[in-house]
């Protein structure tokens, strides 16, 4: 081949141009236009629409009837809430406070059907309850993972506020890891805060992400504040739901004391080498309870249970799990200025504070 011809061909060939880094000659590439406000709003709207369409077939309305005694007359009181189907065979998740004490529970599906319903179990300590309905062709919600939630992400609530069925509201996850005390007195941890509007009747409904996956169970609002709403994290709900379906309840232990948090004198903390500077001051010992059997007295300050520090009543609640039922544990208390070790065998909780 003639080298002159080869050189000529190369010299006359067009130079390649890099579209994202400019041309070889150093010319700047044309920058793409940023999305317009309309495009951004359309994308947001489409995300909400897709999520609502995915979760709505799983959302149910729950009507309850309770017998109320008013002076000499007996009357029926009613209320309503929300829930969502978590399995194709008819398990429904909702709030405990929606169905607690109900004499009759009615579930209304999105297509208007009213299948037979019964309470499987409830856990007032986490404000969760499971119902069972009997109907074909049920659509189960897709459950997400609350550990993947980030503050600021899209949050969509679906429920039946004031009886307005399948109402959709949208906002963001405002905060994570909030704590609130349940009606039973125990502290509920890992609560999601959102500004997706909730109202009476939303309780028990799902809080979902942009993919329509449930990330929380809507449970409460702060009134008269606006945009401060809360949901139980779905990871907590999964754990509780499993036990409610299996046993109809959550096993927790109790020792039979009432008390309050108190500070411990610094000299006692240092002299006794205590693991905490605060403890649980025992104000009441229940008769025939594990605490009385162990020799616990009013005025004692609990500082350690089974090798774990007890700095508050909430710390004790976290330690009194179902695994402790019937198991001998070591309880450390300060009596006046002495540190005393007691053996205690917790019993299964009778829905007492501790």
Steps between C-alpha positions, in 0.01 A plus 500: 500500500623852419580689820419830330142393440463384862622832635267685267201299615575572863548866440166544325294293750269703730617540860290325769313723743435401865144601577541522881853641525519739205676445171860399461567861397396607852155634412257487802214248479145625508358461853163333544217718628403443868151357550230763525279550803214343309705187429603471865141540621379247246761250622392558860134459408569181308690354798206569732249365248695177447546445874131568573385268222723221630396522866132598472362150423653380828354775723184423696259693716432363848175574682469399864208484741532508878238465770510805727321533832348839564331523842213246489494471123716286277587644162730418212794723414686484171819610333706438191859471391716358227707192434675321216519143374840340561438154355285352226338264751338789683717636781447873557725731704362798691538688830411346832313812607273467194362160602571478874190408697284465190195275520462494122754566224403562138751526218413674172721424201579749227255331264217528755503141627442445871659163586477333838773625733643393833772626730809278491693689767609842617794655680414826678868550587580566134145605398473226237230243429439228240159408357402209278249539218355229278465599135650396163720707270668712766791726412778504760707813554869485427697557822820703490779534755501791741878469544537639147291813566672837471387836634356710219381213280148491362235360737142426394215420741183320397200452727145593586504827695156592633356219287626638168618173350841454338622856556857564383731761653867556425797655676847402612663307780566777751703308759591148611543327834233688694368346824151514649327337791222258415168476681644216707782720630784338307722706276464448124829546316594546135202721415497678162400867489340627179314806377267292279166617640323258736159539662272285716423193294851477351614290796619158390545595135826465308775755453678413175802610299509603135498133392180432692681291764371532857757664727275573799161461666333839554413537867477851643511877453580786732214746533459790443833491314492457123726267307632309803384143449644163598516141377630178652800376301421201281795300636340518846163408349645194323640364827182561699276369220688172483443433870137612490425262214688217673384544862238775494712710737851619579666335797667744736616456856425705809622509859221698666636839600395861457758774518656813364836606366733649758855632529747312719733686735840540333682371807297179483564466125875530549527293817287216361644530150151512350447473124246787503443834672123463490281205590143386556363595841252234614179666624275195500548123517205296380385229744588143399716630216851388400634822654345423840618140485854620427495733802481833317381784725350843454781755502751272328670638192542253215831548317564174316296210362659182369833676454349795311479855644156629598511879472123548460168321489522494120837324521338236723211455255746426219665230712173332601459298182314174449832313522523594869173332597577234762875561483688585821675835465725704726359834616728763653349769725621777726335479843588814691872498410555125471508309174293182523474213254163325466391200294174560316295285263281717269153376409303550181362850475143563609512837317649670805739796470803294612 
